[in-house]
Amino acid sequence: MSDSSKPPFRSRRWFGREGKQGFYYRSWLKGLGLPHDLFDGRPVIGICNTWSELTPCNSSFRELAEHVKRGVYEAGGFPLEFPVMSLGETQVRPTAMLFRNLASMDVEESIRANPIDGVVLLMGCDKTTPSLLMGAASVDLPTIGVSGGPSLSGNWRGRPLGSGTGVIEMSEMVRAGTLSQDEFTEAEACMQRSKGSCMTMGTASTMASMVEALGMSLPENAAIPAVDSRRFRLAHLSGRRIVEMVREDLRMSKVLTRAAFANAIRANAAIGGSTNAVIHLLAIAGRLGVPLSLDDWDELGSRLPCLVNLKPSGEYLMEEFFYAGGLPAVLREVSQHLDLDAMTVNGRTLGENIAEAPCWNREVIRPLQQPLRAEAGIAVLRGNLAPDGAVIKPSAASPHLLRHRGRAVVFESIEDFKARIDDEALDIDETCVMVLKNCGPRGYPGMAEVGNMPLPPKLLRRGVTDIVRISDARMSGTAYGTVVLHASPEAAAGGNLALVREGDFIELDVPGRRLHLDVDDAELARRRAQWSPPPAPVRGWAKLYVDHVQQAHLGADLDFLVGGSGDGVDRDSH
Ligand code: FES
């Protein structure tokens, strides 16, 4: 099966060996019932699987992996499936983000340490996508992504019920007294109607779209529902394709160029994607040494229109998005803003992939001239509250709050917030600015998705649906509101956010890209002299994480994981 004109595949360092060592490498695998000719030099394809019942969004992945294997075998490859740490967004405490970098280490070392020539990444729930891409990037073998796909549209009493977004809306109604607890409980069984990830344009759908826009998957990967037969066909075709990619030596670094990241940033604007993509793409680029900065998000993507009418920015859900043409239709619509020469994993350019992409529903995917929002993307704010930057998603914010000056109502931690937000005596109105501290990478630790703080019931009852909120936290991609996130440096690292006090005034100017605390430098210096950082973890992963995590504007990777180590391992197994 091998081509003698090319160097042997990496797996030959294992399976091509003679003597005792070769016996070891092959013999135990033959215990799986594998015939000898599978070890004859054909490409060995690792299928990196994040299946777990504790990650229900990825619960179709055993089946998905079987379809990948069919394709690998058909193309003359040798598939070997392996598990890696799986992060279920809704189950993992205190936040799945605390373990994104840990999972990426698992992925990286699992790939490098094993006889693998090419990799298929099975990913779905929010953190499973960036952790797999980050880990694989640090090895840089030929790699293809297969997302698990969104679940079918939620439906409660004849109305669409979007993952996350619907929960946020309904829980606010319960707190306002307009929805009963029984109705709320009934809706629990009506949202995730099938296997698959969140079916809003939340972080999972955003990251699946990023995978496709980056060129790391076959076209249509982002939107095919998890249980649609076409999802399994895509897995099958990806299995075939990765074998060819190994033969072509089409490595991740040849696909994930700066042009690819620029395309992804622009695609994120066009889909109204999650703010979490900012942190994840910065971290992935860091693994490959691709120059990408927080400011690139604003410069490349913030003036582009949002075309996709999906919750939380719009009306529809991922199932309708797929039927309307999915991401290829969106990319074709914004093609004048993309680098169409960017290479993708199918060996064709992005431009070739989307040239004929049809759109079947202009209500779901708007034309460029009639966007859902004229200027979307991510705005990067700076000022004395975030000298290294903070982000806001204007398409999910209230237009009347994009320029606002208000009195700060300050919460020192998420526990402080929960203890006081429902207190009728809380001194707050709709002109105030809610400030939440100590929820960043170090402070939480793990940078929790709590930046979209629920509003006080007394405001909800008066029909107030949004006020300005500022924090060093992240926000679920399914959430919405005038929410400033990722303030850097974070409070726990001594950022000025830590120094905000009740009654200070804060100015938000999104068009002017400004976030300013109206307190003079001398007073800030006095407050800083009295400030001390919150207690840090003393052992285990949490300690390693806090000791080494970078700030949000750099992608919140661990400092010693930035970059890669390639695929080489000189020593045999002993
Ligand atoms: Fe898994 Fe949303 S909770 S994709």
Residues whose N, C-alpha, C, O or C-beta is under 5 A from the ligand:
A	BS01	FES	C57 E89 T90 G124 C125 D126 S197 C198 A204
